[in-house]
Amino acid sequence: GAVVSQHPSRVICKSGTSVKIECRSLDFQATTMFWYRQFPKQSLMLMATSNEGSKATYEQGVEKDKFLINHASLTLSTLTVTSAHPEDSSFYICSVAPPQAVIQYFGAGTRLSVL
Amino acid sequence: DQQVKQNSPSLSVQEGRISILNCDYTNSMFDYFLWYKKYPAEGPTFLISISSIKDKNEDGRFTVFLNKSAKHLSLHIVPSQPGDSAVYFCAARNSGTYKYIFGTGTRLKVLA
């Protein structure tokens, strides 16, 4: 069964609106979750590491004010794309890693299309 | 600078034959490597892993080989099945971190 639940699977929105994506760890408590972005025919690029109870750690070049991450509980992290623009259109995927584990388990992803 | 490279964007293999997917890396500090399979519009599914202290790991039809001196790993699928058709990503982890760096993927097509 699924280890990670990501919602919604697809979003179409107008430019300037904000979009929230949820990532839930179903099988274990996750102090750390990860947010990735994938452009067509490209690799998965790590955007940020979401830390429960503290600020997210953003990768170089990722705007923290643009991509707000909240990890308020051990099973839920949210990514909010604020004031979305067409160039934010992409496939966003979250992942979780069980404590002390090497493997990351991914959600099904969210296809964001900004018109 | 791409630290993890999958130089073959696509590969076609006949059903029943072996599929070999390759991955090269540049950072000698990588200590764990993972292979994922991804269908369109879905998240990656974990397939198999290998630690840098090993040179081979096998799980059913999937075997991963690691050549540290060449900084090269490969995923062997045998026998290949049409359901194996997907994009395969290799990922490498920097020692002491949770972060994985992904390759650009190889699209495998298994022909019936």
Backbone of each chain as ProteinMPNN parsed JSONL, in Angstrom:
{"seq_chain_A": "GAVVSQHPSRVICKSGTSVKIECRSLDFQATTMFWYRQFPKQSLMLMATSNEGSKATYEQGVEKDKFLINHASLTLSTLTVTSAHPEDSSFYICSVAPPQAVIQYFGAGTRLSVL", "coords_chain_A": {"N_chain_A": [[0.835, -1.209, 0.0], [0.211, 2.38, -0.212], [2.716, 4.513, 0.996], [3.069, 7.15, 1.189], [0.942, 9.898, 0.903], [-0.162, 12.2, -1.421], [-1.63, 15.273, -2.187], [-3.353, 17.857, -3.983], [-3.666, 15.79, -6.97], [-3.626, 17.045, -9.344], [-3.564, 20.397, -10.402], [-5.005, 23.247, -11.741], [-4.591, 26.586, -12.232], [-5.119, 30.149, -12.066], [-2.849, 32.738, -13.021], [-1.136, 34.341, -10.411], [-2.544, 33.397, -8.271], [-2.485, 31.419, -5.216], [-1.299, 28.185, -4.412], [-1.815, 25.244, -2.593], [-0.143, 22.329, -1.626], [-0.443, 19.121, -0.284], [1.303, 16.748, 1.718], [1.348, 13.626, 3.062], [2.574, 11.396, 5.462], [1.936, 8.085, 5.748], [2.557, 5.685, 7.023], [4.449, 5.985, 9.015], [5.969, 8.126, 11.453], [7.312, 11.137, 10.39], [9.996, 13.068, 10.711], [11.349, 14.422, 8.877], [10.749, 15.554, 5.641], [10.736, 15.713, 2.077], [10.764, 17.945, -0.686], [10.382, 17.929, -4.129], [10.928, 18.981, -7.528], [9.983, 18.467, -10.85], [10.758, 19.102, -14.122], [9.558, 18.759, -17.513], [10.942, 15.9, -19.01], [13.222, 16.058, -17.519], [15.418, 15.772, -14.654], [14.58, 14.842, -11.225], [14.533, 17.492, -9.072], [15.753, 18.501, -6.019], [14.009, 20.642, -3.934], [13.596, 21.547, -1.319], [14.121, 20.715, 2.128], [11.949, 19.568, 4.466], [11.383, 20.201, 7.796], [10.098, 18.938, 10.744], [8.544, 21.021, 13.019], [10.388, 23.033, 12.783], [12.16, 25.453, 10.735], [12.107, 25.085, 7.173], [14.701, 23.772, 5.074], [16.115, 25.218, 2.368], [17.12, 24.561, -1.002], [19.836, 25.83, -2.952], [19.005, 28.61, -4.907], [16.282, 28.287, -4.786], [13.403, 30.009, -4.026], [12.482, 30.936, -0.88], [10.356, 32.488, -0.05], [8.616, 32.238, -2.054], [8.008, 29.567, -2.286], [6.443, 28.246, 0.138], [6.905, 26.312, 2.974], [5.427, 24.198, 5.302], [5.635, 22.256, 8.143], [3.912, 21.01, 10.188], [3.185, 18.843, 11.706], [4.073, 15.445, 12.584], [3.293, 13.915, 10.502], [2.493, 15.386, 8.359], [3.276, 17.583, 5.765], [3.225, 20.677, 4.087], [3.316, 22.34, 0.955], [3.248, 25.496, -0.298], [2.695, 27.234, -3.156], [3.211, 30.406, -3.794], [1.535, 33.198, -5.238], [1.419, 32.202, -7.934], [2.977, 31.712, -11.123], [3.113, 31.247, -14.706], [5.628, 30.078, -15.218], [6.014, 28.56, -13.0], [4.724, 26.272, -13.423], [4.791, 22.843, -13.22], [5.855, 19.543, -12.175], [5.336, 18.541, -9.014], [6.739, 16.823, -6.332], [6.626, 15.008, -3.31], [8.58, 13.454, -0.732], [9.262, 10.949, 1.757], [11.33, 9.735, 4.388], [11.792, 6.893, 6.284], [12.646, 6.811, 9.783], [16.099, 6.541, 10.349], [16.417, 5.204, 8.006], [17.483, 4.433, 4.655], [16.151, 4.623, 2.292], [13.967, 6.637, 0.329], [10.542, 7.336, 0.147], [8.126, 8.072, -2.236], [5.489, 10.43, -2.913], [2.571, 10.532, -5.06], [2.742, 12.717, -6.616], [2.109, 16.075, -7.864], [0.625, 17.716, -10.444], [1.08, 20.857, -11.531], [-0.446, 23.423, -13.219], [-0.213, 26.582, -14.411], [-2.098, 29.157, -15.587]], "CA_chain_A": [[0.0, 0.0, 0.0], [0.928, 3.643, -0.303], [3.414, 4.988, 2.185], [2.952, 8.603, 1.172], [-0.232, 10.411, 0.202], [0.036, 13.584, -1.858], [-2.909, 15.797, -2.686], [-4.089, 17.168, -5.044], [-2.834, 15.193, -8.008], [-3.535, 17.994, -10.448], [-4.118, 21.722, -10.135], [-4.947, 24.263, -12.794], [-4.961, 27.834, -11.561], [-4.801, 31.393, -12.774], [-1.641, 33.41, -12.581], [-1.327, 35.222, -9.264], [-3.158, 32.697, -7.146], [-1.608, 30.553, -4.43], [-1.704, 26.777, -4.456], [-1.258, 24.452, -1.491], [-0.019, 20.894, -1.884], [-0.259, 18.396, 0.976], [2.043, 15.488, 1.687], [1.118, 12.922, 4.323], [3.237, 10.127, 5.698], [0.851, 7.217, 6.224], [2.985, 4.498, 7.77], [5.368, 6.261, 10.103], [6.162, 9.541, 11.74], [8.43, 11.624, 9.587], [10.499, 14.369, 11.123], [11.902, 15.06, 7.688], [10.144, 15.263, 4.345], [11.456, 16.386, 1.002], [9.974, 18.426, -1.811], [11.113, 17.933, -5.381], [10.236, 19.487, -8.706], [10.484, 17.853, -12.083], [10.328, 19.678, -15.387], [9.45, 17.695, -18.521], [12.141, 15.221, -19.501], [14.381, 16.396, -16.698], [15.558, 15.005, -13.425], [13.933, 15.371, -10.034], [15.42, 18.44, -8.413], [15.364, 18.762, -4.642], [13.741, 22.049, -3.677], [13.753, 21.879, 0.1], [13.936, 19.674, 3.139], [10.949, 20.048, 5.428], [11.722, 19.7, 9.126], [8.986, 19.081, 11.675], [8.729, 21.918, 14.146], [11.39, 24.078, 12.535], [12.127, 25.993, 9.375], [12.59, 24.232, 6.091], [16.009, 24.082, 4.493], [15.928, 25.359, 0.932], [18.29, 24.405, -1.856], [20.292, 27.055, -3.605], [18.226, 29.031, -6.059], [14.85, 28.13, -4.532], [12.945, 31.149, -3.234], [11.714, 30.497, 0.28], [9.113, 33.258, 0.048], [7.79, 31.788, -3.161], [7.6, 28.2, -1.978], [6.331, 28.178, 1.59], [6.778, 24.95, 3.475], [5.006, 24.07, 6.685], [5.696, 20.867, 8.599], [3.353, 21.254, 11.519], [3.038, 17.606, 12.472], [5.001, 14.397, 12.159], [2.778, 13.186, 9.354], [1.995, 16.296, 7.326], [4.027, 18.747, 5.304], [2.544, 21.346, 2.982], [4.068, 23.255, 0.099], [2.381, 26.502, -0.903], [3.295, 28.038, -4.225], [2.538, 31.692, -3.652], [1.468, 34.044, -6.43], [1.946, 31.334, -8.992], [3.096, 32.223, -12.482], [3.24, 30.135, -15.659], [6.922, 29.4, -15.11], [5.961, 27.637, -11.859], [4.077, 25.041, -13.871], [5.756, 21.757, -13.091], [5.406, 18.38, -11.423], [5.907, 18.645, -7.673], [6.656, 15.522, -5.662], [7.196, 14.959, -1.967], [9.055, 12.136, -0.301], [9.555, 10.786, 3.177], [12.288, 8.679, 4.689], [11.607, 6.37, 7.638], [13.786, 7.084, 10.656], [17.294, 5.717, 10.203], [16.374, 4.435, 6.757], [18.179, 5.005, 3.518], [15.239, 4.774, 1.163], [12.918, 7.643, 0.357], [9.313, 6.915, -0.507], [7.573, 9.247, -2.892], [4.082, 10.576, -3.197], [2.209, 10.356, -6.471], [3.054, 13.933, -7.347], [1.067, 17.059, -8.196], [0.889, 18.44, -11.699], [0.589, 22.229, -11.42], [-0.49, 24.186, -14.469], [-0.596, 27.959, -14.136], [-2.507, 29.765, -16.861]], "C_chain_A": [[0.86, 1.246, 0.0], [1.543, 4.011, 1.035], [3.212, 6.484, 2.347], [1.719, 8.989, 0.368], [0.006, 11.867, -0.153], [-1.237, 14.056, -2.534], [-2.815, 17.296, -2.929], [-3.144, 16.569, -6.084], [-2.658, 16.144, -9.189], [-4.212, 19.297, -10.049], [-3.94, 22.587, -11.365], [-5.405, 25.563, -12.152], [-4.581, 29.032, -12.422], [-3.528, 32.0, -12.194], [-1.956, 34.359, -11.435], [-1.968, 34.554, -8.065], [-2.122, 31.847, -6.424], [-2.184, 29.143, -4.404], [-1.026, 26.029, -3.323], [-1.285, 22.98, -1.856], [0.286, 20.21, -0.559], [0.47, 17.083, 0.759], [1.894, 14.831, 3.053], [1.904, 11.614, 4.365], [2.24, 9.199, 6.379], [1.331, 6.128, 7.188], [3.896, 4.785, 8.953], [5.452, 7.772, 10.307], [7.425, 10.018, 11.048], [8.861, 13.007, 10.073], [11.055, 15.152, 9.935], [11.146, 14.605, 6.454], [10.863, 16.106, 3.307], [10.477, 16.806, -0.091], [10.872, 18.531, -3.031], [10.251, 18.585, -6.467], [10.835, 18.812, -9.923], [9.886, 18.569, -13.276], [10.321, 18.566, -16.423], [10.803, 17.193, -19.002], [13.398, 15.606, -18.734], [14.361, 15.589, -15.408], [14.693, 15.588, -12.31], [14.943, 16.274, -9.33], [14.9, 18.718, -7.006], [15.184, 20.266, -4.451], [14.072, 22.407, -2.228], [13.554, 20.637, 0.949], [13.036, 20.252, 4.215], [11.219, 19.396, 6.776], [10.583, 19.968, 10.096], [9.35, 19.992, 12.829], [9.786, 22.987, 13.954], [11.325, 24.511, 11.076], [12.661, 24.992, 8.367], [13.962, 24.692, 5.617], [15.867, 24.083, 2.986], [17.241, 25.15, 0.182], [18.622, 25.738, -2.531], [19.432, 27.356, -4.816], [16.724, 28.892, -5.883], [14.401, 29.251, -3.6], [12.057, 30.698, -2.087], [10.403, 31.256, 0.424], [8.122, 32.865, -1.043], [7.195, 30.408, -2.86], [7.616, 28.021, -0.458], [6.095, 26.738, 2.029], [6.439, 24.98, 4.949], [4.971, 22.6, 7.06], [5.236, 20.851, 10.048], [3.188, 19.999, 12.354], [3.985, 16.561, 11.911], [4.497, 13.61, 10.957], [2.348, 14.09, 8.208], [2.955, 17.425, 7.043], [3.246, 19.36, 4.145], [3.508, 22.268, 2.249], [3.064, 24.211, -0.514], [3.173, 27.283, -1.932], [2.551, 29.365, -4.219], [2.62, 32.497, -4.94], [2.041, 33.311, -7.633], [1.943, 32.018, -10.35], [3.301, 31.046, -13.435], [4.568, 29.378, -15.547], [7.009, 28.474, -13.902], [5.284, 26.323, -12.234], [5.111, 23.927, -13.899], [5.084, 20.587, -12.387], [6.107, 18.419, -10.072], [5.686, 17.325, -6.937], [7.275, 15.633, -4.274], [7.696, 13.547, -1.689], [9.285, 12.135, 1.195], [10.562, 9.66, 3.333], [12.024, 8.192, 6.101], [12.829, 6.673, 8.493], [14.909, 6.07, 10.46], [17.329, 4.919, 8.897], [17.078, 5.177, 5.64], [17.203, 5.392, 2.41], [14.269, 5.917, 1.396], [11.717, 7.102, -0.414], [8.59, 8.153, -1.007], [6.052, 9.222, -2.942], [3.836, 10.454, -4.685], [2.46, 11.609, -7.296], [1.84, 14.81, -7.618], [1.479, 17.788, -9.456], [0.251, 19.823, -11.567], [0.68, 22.907, -12.783], [-1.024, 25.576, -14.152], [-0.88, 28.66, -15.461], [-2.178, 31.252, -16.922]], "O_chain_A": [[2.076, 1.183, 0.186], [0.926, 3.827, 2.084], [3.186, 7.018, 3.456], [1.487, 8.462, -0.72], [0.338, 12.677, 0.713], [-1.839, 13.345, -3.338], [-2.214, 17.977, -2.099], [-1.942, 16.834, -6.057], [-1.681, 16.064, -9.933], [-5.283, 19.303, -9.443], [-2.86, 22.648, -11.953], [-6.498, 25.626, -11.588], [-3.818, 28.916, -13.381], [-3.19, 31.793, -11.028], [-2.938, 35.099, -11.49], [-1.936, 35.095, -6.96], [-1.035, 31.588, -6.941], [-3.4, 28.949, -4.378], [0.18, 26.158, -3.112], [-2.293, 22.451, -2.325], [1.153, 20.65, 0.195], [0.279, 16.401, -0.248], [2.268, 15.408, 4.074], [1.891, 10.834, 3.413], [1.755, 9.5, 7.47], [0.583, 5.705, 8.069], [4.094, 3.92, 9.806], [5.06, 8.566, 9.451], [8.472, 9.375, 11.118], [8.157, 13.994, 9.862], [11.208, 16.372, 9.986], [10.93, 13.41, 6.251], [11.519, 17.094, 3.637], [9.499, 16.114, -0.376], [11.951, 19.122, -2.993], [9.034, 18.716, -6.337], [12.047, 18.613, -10.007], [8.666, 18.637, -13.428], [10.99, 17.548, -16.249], [11.687, 17.975, -19.353], [14.509, 15.488, -19.252], [13.427, 14.84, -15.121], [14.147, 16.684, -12.438], [16.065, 15.861, -9.034], [13.75, 19.12, -6.826], [16.075, 21.059, -4.759], [14.725, 23.412, -1.945], [12.918, 19.663, 0.547], [13.331, 21.295, 4.799], [11.276, 18.171, 6.878], [10.154, 21.111, 10.249], [10.338, 19.768, 13.528], [10.053, 23.767, 14.868], [10.53, 23.993, 10.292], [13.534, 24.175, 8.661], [14.323, 25.862, 5.751], [15.535, 23.059, 2.39], [18.317, 25.508, 0.661], [17.783, 26.63, -2.65], [19.163, 26.483, -5.641], [15.961, 29.334, -6.743], [14.955, 29.422, -2.514], [10.987, 30.135, -2.316], [9.437, 30.719, 0.966], [6.927, 33.142, -0.94], [6.029, 30.138, -3.15], [8.639, 27.695, 0.142], [5.21, 26.048, 1.524], [7.068, 25.683, 5.739], [4.348, 21.792, 6.371], [6.022, 20.704, 10.984], [3.064, 20.077, 13.577], [4.621, 16.777, 10.88], [5.198, 12.734, 10.45], [1.88, 13.597, 7.182], [3.395, 18.134, 7.949], [2.676, 18.642, 3.323], [4.39, 22.885, 2.846], [2.124, 23.779, -1.182], [4.186, 27.909, -1.621], [1.382, 29.426, -4.602], [3.633, 32.481, -5.639], [3.01, 33.747, -8.255], [1.042, 32.789, -10.683], [3.634, 29.949, -12.988], [4.613, 28.167, -15.761], [7.954, 27.694, -13.78], [5.276, 25.376, -11.448], [6.167, 24.053, -14.52], [3.9, 20.638, -12.051], [7.333, 18.339, -10.001], [4.58, 16.784, -6.926], [8.313, 16.269, -4.09], [7.281, 12.582, -2.331], [9.477, 13.181, 1.815], [10.63, 8.749, 2.508], [12.031, 8.994, 7.035], [13.937, 6.779, 7.968], [14.661, 4.865, 10.415], [18.187, 4.054, 8.719], [17.242, 6.396, 5.686], [17.414, 6.367, 1.69], [13.807, 6.139, 2.515], [11.857, 6.496, -1.477], [8.46, 9.149, -0.295], [5.421, 8.167, -3.003], [4.768, 10.292, -5.473], [2.4, 11.573, -8.525], [0.7, 14.346, -7.603], [2.546, 18.398, -9.522], [-0.973, 19.944, -11.5], [1.739, 22.955, -13.408], [-2.152, 25.725, -13.681], [-0.018, 28.744, -16.336], [-2.459, 31.906, -17.926]]}, "seq_chain_B": "DQQVKQNSPSLSVQEGRISILNCDYTNSMFDYFLWYKKYPAEGPTFLISISSIKDKNEDGRFTVFLNKSAKHLSLHIVPSQPGDSAVYFCAARNSGTYKYIFGTGTRLKVLA", "coords_chain_B": {"N_chain_B": [[26.441, 21.596, -12.807], [26.3, 18.285, -13.402], [26.104, 15.805, -11.141], [25.268, 13.238, -11.113], [24.784, 11.08, -13.681], [22.853, 9.882, -16.364], [23.442, 8.645, -19.229], [22.106, 7.562, -21.354], [19.211, 8.373, -22.822], [17.108, 6.786, -23.624], [16.006, 3.359, -24.084], [15.492, 0.362, -25.769], [14.23, -2.911, -25.516], [13.848, -6.357, -26.176], [11.162, -8.388, -25.034], [11.817, -10.668, -22.421], [14.541, -10.589, -22.757], [17.681, -9.227, -21.474], [17.732, -6.153, -19.725], [19.822, -3.401, -19.449], [20.634, -0.76, -17.534], [22.413, 2.212, -17.214], [24.461, 4.248, -15.052], [26.368, 7.008, -14.132], [28.605, 8.649, -11.888], [30.085, 11.464, -10.158], [30.964, 12.19, -7.653], [32.921, 11.084, -5.102], [32.145, 10.815, -2.512], [29.628, 9.863, -2.279], [27.501, 7.559, -0.677], [25.369, 5.844, -0.779], [23.225, 4.331, -3.115], [20.365, 4.479, -5.129], [17.789, 2.959, -7.083], [15.026, 3.966, -8.971], [11.769, 3.544, -10.322], [9.616, 5.026, -12.642], [6.401, 5.911, -13.636], [4.519, 7.826, -16.05], [3.155, 10.859, -14.774], [3.134, 9.941, -12.182], [4.552, 9.35, -8.897], [8.006, 8.424, -8.23], [8.846, 4.973, -7.826], [10.41, 2.952, -5.484], [13.024, 0.687, -6.285], [15.508, -0.81, -5.908], [18.45, -0.872, -3.872], [21.901, 0.045, -3.19], [24.721, -0.136, -1.166], [27.75, 1.747, -0.795], [29.732, 0.109, 0.086], [29.407, -2.293, -1.004], [29.427, -4.38, -3.973], [27.466, -5.484, -5.413], [23.984, -6.075, -5.552], [21.093, -7.988, -5.258], [17.723, -8.547, -6.192], [15.262, -10.473, -6.835], [14.254, -10.155, -10.124], [15.862, -8.011, -10.485], [19.067, -6.605, -10.443], [21.681, -4.774, -9.071], [24.754, -3.364, -9.89], [27.818, -2.124, -8.678], [30.568, -0.207, -9.439], [33.058, 1.125, -7.955], [35.563, 2.217, -8.493], [35.343, 3.04, -11.088], [33.294, 4.749, -10.782], [30.643, 4.057, -11.395], [27.427, 2.691, -11.876], [25.096, 0.06, -12.503], [21.909, -1.141, -13.523], [20.423, -4.21, -13.817], [17.925, -5.917, -15.464], [16.334, -8.885, -15.605], [14.388, -11.655, -16.565], [13.339, -9.214, -18.958], [10.195, -7.543, -18.898], [7.093, -6.513, -20.444], [5.712, -4.837, -18.656], [7.742, -3.595, -17.355], [8.339, -1.361, -18.692], [9.083, 1.947, -18.441], [10.282, 5.006, -16.925], [13.514, 5.061, -15.638], [15.279, 6.025, -12.815], [18.422, 6.731, -11.425], [19.783, 7.397, -8.215], [21.836, 9.171, -5.949], [23.371, 9.382, -2.764], [24.819, 11.78, -0.631], [27.325, 11.143, 1.708], [26.418, 11.06, 5.105], [24.257, 12.717, 4.891], [20.715, 13.265, 4.171], [20.121, 13.794, 1.64], [19.379, 13.155, -1.738], [20.705, 12.95, -4.994], [19.486, 13.049, -8.19], [19.678, 11.272, -11.289], [19.086, 11.99, -14.789], [17.375, 10.19, -15.863], [16.35, 7.22, -17.651], [14.488, 6.129, -20.296], [12.892, 3.164, -20.523], [11.823, 0.797, -22.814], [10.081, -2.075, -23.2], [9.667, -4.464, -25.529], [7.017, -6.397, -26.702]], "CA_chain_B": [[27.299, 20.429, -12.955], [25.513, 17.101, -13.108], [26.923, 14.847, -10.401], [24.762, 11.902, -11.419], [24.443, 11.139, -15.096], [22.37, 8.72, -17.093], [23.748, 9.15, -20.553], [21.191, 7.035, -22.363], [17.847, 8.835, -22.526], [16.115, 5.757, -23.895], [16.513, 2.017, -24.353], [14.444, -0.594, -26.159], [14.685, -4.284, -25.312], [12.823, -7.366, -26.43], [10.656, -9.121, -23.87], [12.576, -11.872, -22.117], [15.982, -10.336, -22.788], [18.185, -8.441, -20.367], [17.826, -4.69, -19.836], [20.929, -2.862, -18.65], [20.563, 0.694, -17.431], [23.671, 2.677, -16.663], [24.476, 5.501, -14.294], [27.717, 7.422, -13.748], [28.611, 9.731, -10.911], [31.389, 12.118, -10.048], [31.321, 12.471, -6.269], [33.375, 9.875, -4.409], [31.564, 10.803, -1.168], [28.318, 9.207, -2.285], [27.609, 6.297, 0.055], [24.231, 4.987, -1.066], [22.664, 4.537, -4.444], [19.033, 3.899, -5.265], [17.142, 2.967, -8.39], [13.596, 4.163, -8.933], [11.017, 3.379, -11.567], [8.58, 6.064, -12.641], [5.442, 5.986, -14.73], [4.073, 9.211, -16.264], [2.194, 11.458, -13.836], [3.18, 9.271, -10.88], [5.82, 9.487, -8.199], [8.919, 7.301, -8.399], [8.7, 3.791, -6.969], [11.715, 2.397, -5.152], [13.284, -0.64, -6.813], [16.619, -1.52, -5.291], [19.501, 0.021, -3.398], [23.194, -0.558, -2.938], [25.65, 0.647, -0.37], [29.054, 1.893, -1.442], [30.657, -0.922, 0.557], [29.112, -3.511, -1.744], [29.535, -4.224, -5.414], [26.328, -6.121, -6.062], [22.806, -6.376, -4.747], [20.143, -8.651, -6.128], [16.37, -8.695, -5.661], [14.423, -11.02, -7.886], [14.737, -9.92, -11.491], [16.666, -6.792, -10.494], [20.392, -6.655, -9.838], [22.444, -3.546, -9.243], [26.202, -3.532, -9.786], [28.52, -0.878, -8.399], [32.01, -0.191, -9.691], [33.476, 2.384, -7.326], [36.74, 2.797, -9.135], [34.878, 3.692, -12.307], [32.155, 5.595, -10.412], [29.62, 3.612, -12.335], [26.552, 1.615, -11.443], [24.166, -0.382, -13.535], [20.743, -1.93, -13.101], [20.112, -5.272, -14.761], [16.587, -6.495, -15.315], [16.259, -10.07, -16.444], [14.048, -11.269, -17.928], [12.551, -7.99, -19.071], [8.775, -7.75, -19.168], [6.468, -5.266, -20.929], [5.37, -4.003, -17.507], [8.931, -2.869, -16.895], [8.453, -0.138, -19.488], [8.949, 3.114, -17.551], [11.529, 5.772, -16.818], [14.303, 4.618, -14.497], [16.194, 7.028, -12.281], [19.345, 6.391, -10.351], [19.939, 8.484, -7.259], [23.002, 8.973, -5.095], [23.301, 10.153, -1.512], [26.063, 12.232, -0.023], [27.559, 10.551, 3.01], [26.074, 11.884, 6.252], [23.064, 13.535, 4.629], [19.552, 12.571, 3.65], [19.816, 14.304, 0.311], [19.711, 12.359, -2.898], [20.812, 13.628, -6.276], [18.936, 12.144, -9.185], [20.06, 11.364, -12.686], [18.04, 12.517, -15.673], [16.45, 9.121, -16.199], [16.407, 6.473, -18.912], [13.172, 5.557, -20.617], [12.997, 1.782, -20.996], [10.658, 0.249, -23.492], [10.218, -3.51, -23.406], [8.812, -4.807, -26.657], [6.42, -7.743, -26.605]], "C_chain_B": [[26.542, 19.187, -12.475], [26.389, 16.072, -12.417], [26.501, 13.411, -10.665], [24.239, 11.94, -12.852], [23.909, 9.811, -15.601], [22.431, 9.124, -18.555], [22.84, 8.621, -21.649], [19.782, 7.492, -22.031], [16.796, 7.758, -22.761], [16.783, 4.439, -24.255], [15.33, 1.135, -24.722], [15.013, -2.002, -26.089], [13.531, -5.227, -25.622], [12.419, -8.055, -25.117], [11.469, -10.394, -23.674], [14.081, -11.677, -22.118], [16.39, -9.495, -21.577], [18.151, -6.956, -20.696], [18.961, -4.238, -18.928], [20.857, -1.345, -18.69], [21.776, 1.188, -16.666], [23.561, 4.041, -15.996], [25.919, 5.791, -13.906], [27.645, 8.577, -12.764], [30.011, 10.28, -10.745], [31.878, 12.266, -8.614], [31.689, 11.185, -5.521], [32.827, 9.776, -2.988], [30.154, 10.213, -1.138], [28.441, 7.844, -1.594], [26.433, 5.355, -0.174], [23.671, 5.354, -2.42], [21.317, 3.807, -4.518], [18.617, 3.908, -6.724], [15.637, 3.08, -8.184], [13.019, 3.964, -10.325], [9.87, 4.383, -11.525], [7.709, 5.953, -13.884], [5.01, 7.445, -14.887], [3.035, 9.633, -15.237], [2.112, 10.708, -12.514], [4.506, 9.567, -10.209], [6.703, 8.281, -8.426], [8.65, 6.188, -7.385], [10.073, 3.189, -6.74], [11.852, 0.978, -5.695], [14.326, -1.393, -5.995], [17.683, -0.517, -4.884], [20.819, -0.729, -3.32], [24.041, 0.406, -2.134], [27.0, 0.692, -1.073], [30.062, 0.84, -0.977], [30.423, -2.257, -0.145], [29.331, -3.288, -3.225], [28.363, -4.853, -6.164], [25.2, -6.287, -5.059], [21.731, -6.903, -5.681], [18.792, -8.78, -5.43], [15.475, -9.167, -6.799], [15.019, -10.8, -9.26], [15.701, -8.737, -11.583], [17.998, -7.0, -9.771], [21.081, -5.334, -10.105], [23.916, -3.865, -8.992], [26.836, -2.166, -9.56], [30.013, -1.066, -8.634], [32.536, 1.141, -9.177], [34.651, 3.026, -8.025], [36.357, 3.543, -10.408], [33.764, 4.69, -12.031], [30.974, 5.31, -11.342], [28.739, 2.569, -11.666], [25.582, 1.285, -12.562], [23.056, -1.212, -12.903], [20.454, -2.941, -14.204], [18.721, -5.811, -14.451], [16.532, -7.711, -16.241], [15.328, -11.097, -15.824], [13.183, -10.011, -17.942], [11.116, -8.334, -19.451], [8.168, -6.444, -19.663], [6.093, -4.311, -19.802], [6.544, -3.239, -16.927], [9.116, -1.56, -17.657], [8.119, 1.067, -18.617], [10.226, 3.927, -17.672], [12.237, 5.352, -15.534], [15.293, 5.704, -14.104], [17.168, 6.369, -11.315], [19.502, 7.628, -9.476], [21.092, 8.156, -6.328], [22.932, 9.902, -3.899], [24.696, 10.506, -1.025], [26.175, 11.656, 1.384], [27.193, 11.521, 4.122], [24.884, 12.796, 6.045], [21.903, 12.646, 4.216], [19.321, 12.879, 2.179], [20.262, 13.35, -0.787], [19.766, 13.249, -4.136], [20.411, 12.624, -7.349], [19.575, 12.357, -10.552], [18.872, 11.822, -13.509], [17.073, 11.444, -16.164], [16.725, 8.486, -17.547], [15.037, 5.857, -19.13], [13.378, 4.174, -21.213], [11.688, 1.364, -21.646], [10.924, -1.229, -23.757], [9.176, -3.932, -24.433], [8.321, -6.241, -26.543], [6.717, -8.572, -27.85]], "O_chain_B": [[26.195, 19.065, -11.301], [27.31, 15.526, -13.025], [27.28, 12.479, -10.465], [23.361, 12.736, -13.185], [24.455, 8.751, -15.297], [21.573, 9.856, -19.048], [22.807, 9.169, -22.751], [19.211, 7.035, -21.041], [15.716, 7.803, -22.172], [17.942, 4.394, -24.668], [14.292, 1.164, -24.062], [16.129, -2.258, -26.54], [12.371, -4.912, -25.353], [13.24, -8.265, -24.224], [11.771, -11.107, -24.632], [14.819, -12.487, -21.557], [15.551, -9.105, -20.765], [18.496, -6.547, -21.804], [19.043, -4.652, -17.771], [21.002, -0.728, -19.746], [22.124, 0.657, -15.611], [22.703, 4.86, -16.324], [26.615, 4.908, -13.404], [26.719, 9.387, -12.813], [30.995, 9.652, -11.136], [33.073, 12.447, -8.382], [30.846, 10.306, -5.337], [33.023, 8.758, -2.324], [29.561, 10.082, -0.067], [29.357, 7.073, -1.881], [26.499, 4.185, 0.203], [23.645, 6.519, -2.817], [21.164, 2.684, -4.038], [19.043, 4.763, -7.5], [15.052, 2.393, -7.347], [13.677, 4.181, -11.343], [9.231, 4.562, -10.488], [8.196, 5.907, -15.013], [5.126, 8.221, -13.939], [2.148, 8.859, -14.877], [1.117, 10.828, -11.798], [5.465, 9.983, -10.859], [6.204, 7.213, -8.78], [8.276, 6.444, -6.241], [10.816, 2.944, -7.69], [10.931, 0.168, -5.586], [14.061, -2.47, -5.462], [17.802, 0.555, -5.478], [20.862, -1.958, -3.375], [24.068, 1.609, -2.396], [27.348, -0.204, -1.842], [31.127, 0.694, -1.577], [31.143, -3.228, 0.086], [29.411, -2.149, -3.684], [28.276, -4.765, -7.389], [25.419, -6.594, -3.887], [21.486, -6.345, -6.751], [18.72, -9.08, -4.238], [14.997, -8.375, -7.611], [16.148, -11.207, -9.532], [16.288, -8.492, -12.637], [18.045, -7.5, -8.647], [21.068, -4.831, -11.228], [24.272, -4.538, -8.025], [26.44, -1.176, -10.174], [30.632, -1.978, -8.087], [32.471, 2.157, -9.87], [34.722, 4.25, -8.135], [36.971, 4.551, -10.759], [33.331, 5.402, -12.937], [30.408, 6.204, -11.97], [29.231, 1.675, -10.976], [25.29, 2.103, -13.434], [23.249, -1.886, -11.892], [20.267, -2.581, -15.366], [18.4, -6.119, -13.303], [16.66, -7.602, -17.46], [15.47, -11.389, -14.637], [12.389, -9.785, -17.029], [10.854, -9.269, -20.208], [8.674, -5.371, -19.335], [6.151, -3.094, -19.981], [6.365, -2.342, -16.103], [9.964, -0.745, -17.295], [7.001, 1.189, -18.116], [11.134, 3.577, -18.427], [11.622, 5.296, -14.469], [16.037, 6.229, -14.933], [16.776, 5.546, -10.488], [19.37, 8.758, -9.945], [21.298, 6.998, -5.964], [22.495, 11.048, -4.002], [25.61, 9.682, -1.004], [25.214, 11.688, 2.153], [27.607, 12.68, 4.093], [24.536, 13.571, 6.936], [22.065, 11.455, 3.95], [18.438, 12.301, 1.545], [21.37, 12.815, -0.763], [18.972, 14.176, -4.293], [20.925, 11.507, -7.406], [19.956, 13.469, -10.917], [17.778, 12.019, -12.98], [16.069, 11.754, -16.805], [17.257, 9.118, -18.459], [14.5, 5.161, -18.268], [13.971, 4.032, -22.283], [10.604, 1.556, -21.097], [11.875, -1.585, -24.453], [7.973, -3.775, -24.228], [9.097, -7.17, -26.319], [6.293, -9.725, -27.939]]}, "name": "protein", "num_of_chains": 2, "seq": "GAVVSQHPSRVICKSGTSVKIECRSLDFQATTMFWYRQFPKQSLMLMATSNEGSKATYEQGVEKDKFLINHASLTLSTLTVTSAHPEDSSFYICSVAPPQAVIQYFGAGTRLSVLDQQVKQNSPSLSVQEGRISILNCDYTNSMFDYFLWYKKYPAEGPTFLISISSIKDKNEDGRFTVFLNKSAKHLSLHIVPSQPGDSAVYFCAARNSGTYKYIFGTGTRLKVLA"}
